[in-house]
């Protein structure tokens, strides 16, 4: 605290044109109050200005200063005067998990020590007044265990009790969903780094580094959305042989064809009466028009969907839709001359295991499901194991209350070290995908990969950290991966009429035909979407052979327009065990006539 002088107080008073009526006596009294109440010159002057204003402009005098001290300074000091022990813990130390625990323990000891000297209430059963014989010293606080010295994830929390419901689960190892079957196939891989795994990016390559976000401009977001409309609109125009597009606001008595993006005219959920079409820049100058869908036999729409519509807009204020053209999927990845690193090192199918977090039950941080998954990897020896976050779930009750023995970053690194060292004996190639629910990682979509610089050179050869979302080539087979629950988000917004198909199949077809891992606009409230990077790293470069879309919705395996879509479920569902997925994939020659052969031979969802 800087030294306070009468001159500094006088300077602050002159700033507000306050006259010292009694000269040096008033300044000396103010100086005395500063010293007694540990205030700076500017602080006490500001307090006086506020006090005198509420009292209809009191003059600065010794009598008024006494009233000022009684009504303001004494109350201010009593509210902000902590004990020395508490002050040391709260102010002189950083508020990490260790200092917070010390603060709580010190407060409990203060309360228990005061109980020895306080007068018990009438009728209470407290012990009689006595001096404590063996008071505990605050200097002998128990040492906190460091997660860096521990390997097992079961030691992340002081509460290491196992989840009873998880331990009593039934149906372990049962296959609950499947697609395709290979006669005599064995769900056992060979392990080893012989599998070629590499990210497949678009024009700008994969997202490999963190970036600055939260600095978006509305104009940049608009440009990204308009580019998406124009790009997909040009593909639709060429595919359906459309001559030209009209403006969405131009009155016309004949049928017109317009291009735009589906939107909602209110803040609520999309419905048949609130659908609008936001036109493109070239033909409609970004204008919008309400849609009348009564003449459509069937439709399936969601906010952000790029469509081409035919209809009549007689007044320019409402388009009566008669025909709907939806998006088109991209071609599959089939290079004429595959790169050498994409070719299989050994013949035969590859086994890929896929699991999605959380990896702990909701009532414990014991990480038993993760340890069971590691045992499964050791038993089945998959060639590739894809693990999607969250690894340290921000929605876990004990994480929200900071009931960990270290920092979030330390807990994640200990968890990762357990996975890497636990699978080292089988040499399975690990692919680690982050999640927006990972509390220690960047909360932005697209999400950069984890940064683990202390991983050994040997482990780096078999551990691949990728972004969310990403597209991978595994021995020439294309995998699309995202840990964000796009199925749940789109399911809450999509509307349909007489479509007749499975709702999940409709949503998956939208994802593939809109060529985006997150085509919903505006995004869900818990998705912080950075549109500048989303344009280059959130779009599909090709239609994947296998699309992994984990969700809180029920697990499934479905074939959608030639792409095998898998929701492996969560490894834990609340307090009970969940599911994981496994696939047999192999790139083979095309069928007779050049027809594409699906490289996914078989896929299953299995209970942990």
Secondary structure, DSSP 4 states (H G I P E B T S, - for coil): -PPP-HHHHHHHHHHTT---TTTHHHHHHHHHHHHHHT--HHHHHHHHHHHHHHTTS----HHHHHHHIIIIIHHHHHHS---HHHHHHHHSS--SHHHHHHHHHHHHHHHHHHHHHSPPPTT--PPPS---SSPPPGGGPPPPPPGGG---GGGSSS--PPPHHHHT---TT-EEEEE---TT--S----STTS-EEE---TT----S----S---HHHHHHHHHHHHHHHHHHHHHHTT----B-TT--EEEEEEEEEEEEESSSS---TTSEEEEE-HHHHTT-EEEEE-TT-S-EEE-TT-EEEEEEEESSSSEEEEEEEE---PPPB---SS--GGGS-SSSS-EEEEEEES--S-TT----HHHHHHHHHHHHH--SEEEEES-SSBTTSHHHHTT-SSS-HHHHHHHHHHHHHHHTTTTTPEEEEE--TTBTTS---BSBPPP--TT--HHHHTTEEEE-BSEEEEETTEEEEEE-S-HHHHHHTT-EEES--S-HHHHHHHHHHHTTBS---SSPPTT--B-HHHHHHHSB-SSB-SEEEE--SSPPEEEEETTEEEEE---SEETTEE-EEEEEEE------TTS----SEEEEEEEE-
